[in-house]
Amino acid sequence: MPALKAADVEQALRKGGSARVDVDVAPKFKPGQRVAVRNLNPLGHIRAPRYVRGRSGTIDRDHGVFVFPDTHAAGTGKSPQHVYSVRFEASDVWGPGPPGDGAIYIDLWDDYLEPA
């Protein structure tokens, strides 16, 4: 695939698979809520990193409603849903480390999450 030219970036972003949409979809989760990342292992690519699948974190913020790129790329619909920034303690993902070893934040769609 050839490199994207600067002049074509805006059009590519507008056409992209995970564009924000103005659709009234009720959020499944709220900031402060504990969630677990579903341990999904499909044959194809998904946007839930393998290293957080099966792990628990806390909803930090709701970014709003976006096209779900997994279904959109497969041609089965846009499936608009909320995207959340989920906070994971680094030690819960990578194992024990020095005290205060921090946290990581990952943006995840509704379909990747379940209540913890």
Phi, psi and omega in degrees: 000131181289157179295144178284129179278148182307321182293342183260358185298311183301315180296320179295320179293321179294326181275342187310164186279347183235044181287145175293141181232150179262077181230140180276098178238127180291134177290144177274340184224164179226156179307137181094345182282139176280136179224161173239144176277126179299141181272075182272138179221063181288168177293325182265188182280138168229167186261014173265112182302138182302327184289350174248356179295130182085356180264158178252146178211189182235133176297121178268316180201158177255120181277350182110194186260132181225158172297136177278108189295337181295312180284324181296316180293329180278355180077020181255013176120165183279334178041059183302136180203166182288148173243132183240148168271118182252130181264127177241134172294132182304321181294333178286337181263312188258351183100175183300143178215194179297152177305140179069035185284002168094195184217162173237151180239131180228135177275126184223143178279160178312313186295346178269351190243156172214159178300143179274000000 
